[in-house]
Amino acid sequence: MLVLADSAQTAREWGAHGIYGAPLSLTPKRRGLIQLATAHNPSEIAQAGRKGADAILLSPVFPTTSHPGEPVLGAARFRMLAKLSPVPIIALGGMDAAKAKALKWERWAAIDGLSG
């Protein structure tokens, strides 16, 4: 599945399955495309729900090579924020099998495209 951080038009030209971006960038709803919202706090999670996001990319959960030294949510704050979401949560940021267990959250998915 391919989801682009770009316009709906570009996604369709590439044959992608969806788009992602800030919650406010998801309006109007694009028919036939999965729409993922990025979020880092309660306000953005609420916006994503109001704008009809199919899921939320919540980050950064743990330290990540793409943003070294940046503040992270950690497992406890991730769980607190995830409980606020009306849609599925996708955990981003330094995810691996051990850290996924540390989340202690049964409804999650994770993406780690940078650790190799």
Sequence and secondary structure as in RCSB ss.txt:
>XXXX:A:sequence
MLVLADSAQTAREWGAHGIYGAPLSLTPKRRGLIQLATAHNPSEIAQAGRKGADAILLSPVFPTTSHPGEPVLGA
ARFRMLAKLSPVPIIALGGMDAAKAKALKWERWAAIDGLSG
>XXXX:A:secstr
  EESS HHHHHHHT SEEEE GGGG S  TTSEEEEEESSHHHHHHHHHTT SEEEE  SS  TTSTT    HH
HHHHHHHTT SS EEEESS  HHHHHHH  SS EEE  S  
